[in-house]
Structures are given as structure tokens and as C-alpha cells.
Amino acid sequence: MQINSFAPTKELLEDYKNGLSEQEYETRYREQINKLSDIYSFFKIMAKQAKGRDILLLCYEKKSAFCHRHILSDIIYERYGYRIQEL
């Protein structure tokens, strides 16, 4: 199953490629995520659908590269106290 709810918008990615700073990218990405009503409930639904299988959040950036997955991980920790493990 592929769900793109946490992917940055096309516009945000294009702006970043055209020189948007990492700080502004993070601000805009956090605004995007804040529009989602409840991340915790969303993950609970995903966990139920996964039926005991692992849930994987994936993107194309290298592990050490600036990326939305790091910001999302921080948001989940800040809001719910869960650490996301990076593989």
C-alpha cells in the first residue's frame, strides 16, 4: 500500500530545488503536516491495515541528506514521544 499523505507537495519540492532555504522548507513542510488532523490516528489505522507487518516510511534522499522524513520524525517525537528508527 502506498500513501502519500506525508510527502512534501510538488510546489514545495520545486521551490526547494530552486533555492528555498532548509529553514523555510521545514517551516512550510510543518505547515503542511499541521493541516493533517491527527497523525497518531492515521498511524493507528495504518498499523491495523498492516496486520502485524512493519510500516515503512520511504523517500529517495540519502540517509544523511536533508529530508522531509527527518522533519516528520521530529514532529512525531514532539507530539507523541515516539522515536522513528531510520534504516
Secondary structure, 3 states (H helix, E strand, C coil): CCCCCCCCCHHHHHHHHCCCCHHHHHHHHHHHHHCCCCHHHHHHHHHHHHCCCCCCCCCCCCCCCCCHHHHHHHHHHHHHCCCCCCC
